[in-house]
Structures are given as C-alpha cells and as structure tokens.
Amino acid sequence: MRTARRYLAKEIYRSSSVVLIALLGLFTFFALIEELDKVGTQFTLMNLFYMQALALPTYLYDLLPIGVLIGSVLALAGLAQRNELVILRVSGISGLKLLGMLWVVTIPWVVGAFLLSEVITPAAELKASEVSLNLLGRAEGGRMSSGYWFKETDAQGGTRIINISKLNTNGAVSQITLYEFRAGQELTSISQAEHGQFTDGTLLLKNVTETIIDESSVQALADTTPPSAPVTRVEQRAERLLNTTLTPERLIARVLTPERMSILDLADYINYLSDNNLQTDRQVVALWRKVAYPFTLFVMMTIAAPIAFMQTRKGGVGSKVFIGILLGVGFFMGNQLALNVGMLSRWAPWVTALVPNLAALAIAFGALLLMENQHGVRRFIQNRVPWSKTLA
C-alpha cells in the first residue's frame, strides 16, 4: 500500500507541477501584455517584471485547484492507459481505498496552499501595493483616490474618522486628516498632520494643525444673527497622541483585499469592523472561503478519482480525460460564481463557501462508486428491466 501510494504521489506531483508551471507562465504572459501600456520613464520594464514576480504567489494560489485537477486527471489517465491501475485494483485496492490514497497525496498540496494563504501571498500583495504606490501613485485593495478611510468610536462615545493618504512600513503613515464627532454626530475638530506612527493602542501625530469647533457653533448656525465670538480656532502642535483601536496589522488589512489576507488578520479585521458598526459581509464570506479552500483541493482530487476506473481498451481516453477536466473546471467556475450570487442574494456565508464543494464532492463520490460497480449496476438493470436485454 505504501509503495503504491508513493508511486501515485510521484506521478501526480510531477504532472501537476508541469501543469501549474504552464498555467503560471500563460497567465503571467497575458498579464505582462496587459500592463505594457504602463511602461514609461518612471515605470520601467524591469519594474513591470518585478511587479509580475510579486504577483506569482497570488496566481499560484488561484490556479492551484485547477492545476491539481488537470495534473491528477492526466496522471491517472496515463496510469490507466498503461494498465498500472488495473494491477492496483486486482491486488485488492477498492475505489474507496484508492480515493483515500489520493486524499493522502493531496495533503502536501494543502500544506503548501496554507503557507501561500497565510504567509507568502499576504506579504507579496503588501509589497506589490507599496511598489505600485511608489511607482504609479496608486495601490490596489482598499485605497480610494482620496486615500484610506477608517472609522472608530472614541472613549467618550463619539465617532472618529481617520483619512490617511499614504501607508508606509511598520505602521508609519503620512498626510493624515482626523475628523472627530460628539455622540450626537456633531463635528468637534479637524486635525491635519504631516506624519504619524501607529503602535499597539496609540497614534502619534506629528506637525499637527488642529481646527477646534466650539460647542456653540450649532446654535450659532441656527440663529439669524452673527455670533459675537469666533466659533472656531486653529492650533498648531508639534505632536498629538491618540488612543486608538487601529494597529499596524489592521492598517495592512485595509491595503489587502479580503481574499488575500491571512485568516488571523481577517478575523481581527472583522472584529474591528463589527465593533465600529461597519459592513462585514464580504470579509465574512472571504473568511469562510479561505477556511474551505483546502477542502476544494480534496474535491478536485475526488473529481479526478473516477478516471482510474475508465475502460481504456475501448478507446476514447482523450475524450474522457477532456470531459473530466471540463467538469472540474466547470465546478471551479461555478464555485466562483456562487460567491458573487451569494453576495448579491445575501446568502449565509457558509452556504456560498461549502454548498458548491459538498455538492461536487457528492457527485464525484457517486460517480466513483458507480464506475467501480458498473458491472453490478448493468446486471441489476438487466434483471429489473426486461426490455434492456433486447436493447443490449
């Protein structure tokens, strides 16, 4: 059993690696062509190659399920054509045992996907955003044309809105605008700072220009007569220290799209959004899908498993392999479509993440059992349906 599993793993890993390299090269080539119009005096061709190199972990994470499926189908089809799978079946390995072996083979892919998801992809995406911001003046993710926006509740029960034009490394920020409101949503002050530094629980603003609005401003605006004294005053400060719920990790979470964040950072960011009464639908769905991502790899391997029981002596191997790949790609596309439909229809996050995988797993598992017992099924139909013998 161990020898057979090692042989299967060797064939599947080799075939899947070749497929993934081909897919990565294809996607990178098309991405390079699409981004060529950005090349100029400031953004050189070497910068473009560097950006695409940073995008490779993201491409690999997205293409891994498809690569594992196609590689496994091709590897199993090759073994079936050489009658090596027949030897395994004759030696007493049933369909369920073969499926268990394939799932064990999938475990290293799952470990690699976890490292991509939690370590490599977030770091590469963050670096790519920094490079894009420095070279092109814009970054992907949660940045608007006006910068990054954050909302939180202060210690007095009021609201604080922070606008940051530029995020740097290690929690450093530049060009900060701070809007502070009372509990009744009345604006109390506007502060502008050239630089700032986030640490755990504090924000240190430097070179601050603060415009303070008097409490009587609301009544002054409501009266028809001009106020006797100015309702605002401007103060200059070298530094200002704020207690805040923002951390350097949450700043990074704002830069990355939810699908590219690590599970821990995403869960922390969801708690931050919930505490400040902000929308969390997309982040929650992304969290569920990241948790379900390893399960998708097992589903892909289950879809490939029925290839081991196809009849190669009757020919048509290429068409059967093509159908298997087409079904797997169709499932992957349907899984992505379920995300958008679920978001629009406000389905429960676990539905959009798990139901397509469970449905595909059930269908692939049923197909595996049907192909393993196809002779018994044929005899059952012939015994139960009299006219089926005439058709045969």
N, C-alpha and C positions, 0 to 999 in steps of 0.2 A: 504493500500500500504506500509506504513512504517513497519507494523508488518511483512508483507510478506518479505520485504527486509531484515529486521533483522534476520528472520529465515533462509533465503537463505545465508546471510553472516555468520551466526553461523555454518551452515553445511559446507560451502565451506572453511572457515578458519580452522575448525577442520580437515577436510580431507586433505587439502593442507599442513597443518603443519605436520601431520603424514607422508605424502609422502616426504616432504623436509627433515625431520629428518632421514628417512630411506635412502634417497639418499645421504645425508651428511655422514652418518655412512658407507655406502658402499664405497663411493669414498675415505674417509679417511682411511678405512681399506686397500684398494688396494694401496694407496699412502704410507702407513706405510710399507707394504710388499716390495714395490719397493725401498724404501730408507733404508732398513735394512742393506744393504751392506756397508753403510757409518758409521755405529756404530763402535766405537773403543775407544781407551783410551782418545782421546781429544773430540770426538763427542759421548756423551753417549746416552743411551736410553731415558733419561729424556730430553735431548736436542732435540731429534727427536720428542718426544711428544709435546714439546714447539713449534717447527717449524710447526708441523701439526696444532696445535691450532691457530697459526698466519695465517695459510692458510685457515681456516674455512670461514672467510668473503669472500674470493675470490671464494671458492667453492659455497657458498650460492648465490653470485651474478651471477655466471654462471648457476646454477641449478634452479634459481627462476622461469624463464618462464616455464620450463618443469614441475616443481613441482606444479605450479599454474594450468597448463593444466590438469595434471593427477588428482590432487585433485578435481578440478572443475568437471571433467567428472565423477569421482566416486561419488561425492556428488549429482550431478544432476541425475545420473542413479539410485542412491538409492531413491531419492525423486520420480522419475518416477515409480519405482517398487512399491512403497507404495501408488501410485496414488495421492500423495500430489500435484504434478504439474498439474494433471488433475483438481483438485479443483481450483488452481490459474487460469487456462485457462477458466474454466466455470464461474468464478467470473468476467470475462471481461478483463483479462490481456492478451494482444496480444503478438505476438512474438517480436515486436519492443519494447513494454513496458518491457517485460522480459529481453531483451538484455540491455535496459537502466538500469534496476536494477542490472544486472550483472556488467555493467561498473562502476556503483557507488560502488559496492562491491570491485572492483579492485583498487579503489583509495588508500586505505591504503597500498596495496602492492606496488603501485607506489611510495608512500612517503617513504616506507621502502627501496625500491630499490635506490631512490635518496640519502638517508642517507648512504647506503652502498657504492654507487658510489663516492660520494663527500667527505665523511669523513672517514668512517671506513676502507674500502678497501685500499685506498692510505696509511693510517697510518700503517695498518698491513703489507702491502707489503714492505714499507720502513723499518719497524722494522725487518722483515724477512730477508731483504737484509743485514742489519747491522749484524744480528746474524750469517748469513751464511758466511759473510766476516770474522768475528772474529773467527768462529769455523772451517770453512772449507777452508778459504783462498780465496774464490771466492764468487761473488754475481750474482744474476740474473739481467735481464734488460739490460741496455746499456753498461755494463762493458765488455771490451775486456781483453785478457790476459795481455796486456800492460797497462791497466787502462782505465780511462775515457778521451775522447778527446773532446775538444771544439774549435770552430773557431769563430773569430770575427774581425771586422775592427777597427783599432785604429783611433785616432784623426787626424793623418797625412795622412790618406788614405791608409795606409799599412795594412798588414794582421798579425794577432796574433793567434798562435795555442798554446793551453794550454793542457798539459797532466798531469793528476792527478792520482796517484796510489791508493789513499785511500781517501774516503769521510767520514767525521765524522759528528757529530750532530752540529746544529746551525751554519752551514757554515764553519766549520773548515775543513781543508784539510791537507794532508801530502804527501811528496815526489812529488813535483811539478817540471815540466820541461816546460819552456816557450820558444817558438820559435817566433822570430819577423822578419818580412819581410818588405822591402820597397814596394812602389807602383808597382814597376816593378818585384815583386816577387824575389827580391834579399835578401838573408839572412843577417841580420844585427847583431843579437846577439842570444845567447843561455844562458838562465838563469836556474839554478837549486837551489831549495830551499827545506829545510827540512820540514818546516811547513808554513801554510798560513791561512788567515782568510778572508772570503768573507763577506762584508756588502753591503748594497744597494749602488752600484756605484763604489766600490773600492775593491781591493785585496791587502792585506798587506802580503808581503812575508818576512820570517824570515830566517836568516842564508843563505844568497844568495851567490852563486858562479856564476858570470856573465862572459861569454866569448864574447867579443866585436870584431866584424869583421870589418876591415877598409873598407872604400868605394873603395879604390884602389885594393881590392882583386880580383875583376872580371878581371880587366886589367892585374893584376899580373899573374893570372892563364892563361890568353890568351897569354902572352909573353913567349918566349922560354928561356929568361934569368931569373935567380932567382931574387927576389925583394931585394932592398937594405935595407929595414927595415921590421920587422915582420908585417904581415897583421892582426894579432890577438893579443889581450891582455886579461889577466884574472884579474878580480877584485873581491874582497871579500867585501860584505856588510852585516851589521847586519840586516838591514831592507830595503825593497823597496816597495813603494806604487804605485799601478797602478790604473788608471781609467778604469773600465770595464763595459760591459753590462750584465755580469753574476751576478746573485743574488742567495741567498740560495735556493729560490724556484725553480730556473732553474737548480740548481745542483740536487735537489730532482727529478725533471722531467727527468733528464738524467738517474737516477737509475731505475725508474719505466718504465715498458713497456707502450706504449701509451694507451692501453685499461684499465690500472689500475690507470691512472691519473685522477684528478678531471677536470671538464670542464674548470674552470678558469685557472688552471695551464697548461692544454693542449693548450688552446687558446694563453696564454702568450708564451709558448714554440714554438708554430707555428710562432708567430710573430718574435721571436728571430731567428729561422731558416731561415725565409724569408729574414730578414734584412741582414743575412750573406750569402745569396745565397746558402743555403743548402737544400737538398731534404726534402719535407714535405708531400709527398703522403700518407705515412702510418699514419702520425699524423692527417691529414685532414679527412681521412676515419674513423679513430678511433673517432674523434670528432663528425662526423655525426652519427655514430652508437651509441654513448653514448646519443646523443640527441634523437635518435629514439628508444632507449631501453624501455622507458615507453610505447610507442606505441605498442611494441611487446607484452607486458602483456595484453593490450586490445585485440590484435589479438588472443592471446591464449584463452582468455575468450570467444571471438566470435566463435572460433572453437568448444568450448565446448557447446555453446548455443543450437545447433540442437538436442542434447541429450534429451532436455526437451520435444521434440515432437515425440519421437520414440514410437512405439506401443509395450507395454510390454505384452499385453495379448497373442500375437502371439509367445512369447518366443524369444530366441536368444539375450537376453540382453547382455550377456557376450561377444559375438562376435561383437555386435555393439559398445560396450564400447572399445573393443580392437581396432577396426577399427578407432574410433575417436582418441584414444591415438596414434595409429600408424601414422595417418595423421598429428597430431600435432607435433610429434617427427620428422617426415619427413620434415615438414616445417622448424623446428628449425635447422635441419642438412643442409637443402638447403640454409637457411639464412646464416649459417656459410660458406658454400661452395661458396656462392655469393661473400663473402669477398675476398677469395683467387682468384677466377676467375676475379673479378673486378680489383684487384691489378695487376694481370698478363696482363689483357687486357686493362688496363688504362681506365676503365670506370669512368664516373664522380662520385665523392664520394656520392652524393645524390642518385644516381641510385643504388649503392650497398647497401645503408642503407635503402632506402624507398621502392623501387620497390617490393622486395620479401614480405614485410609487406602489401603493398597495394594489391598485387595480392592475398595473402592468405585471407586478410580481405574481398575482393570482393567475393571470392569463398565461404567462410564461411557464409557471409551475404546472398548470393544467396541460399545456402543450407538451411538456416534458413527459408527464405520466402517460399521455395519450400516445406519443410516439414510442415509448418504451413498451407499451402493451397493445400496440396496433394490431397484432395478430389476434389476440384475445378479443379485442373490440370487433374485428372483422367477423370472427366466428360467432360472436354474440348477435351481431346484426343479421347474419345469415340464418341463424336459428330462430330468431324472433320475427324476422320479416321474410315471409315465404318468397315474395317476388324478387328479393335481392339476389337469389341464386340465379334466376333467369337473366337478370341484368349482367351478372358476373360472367 
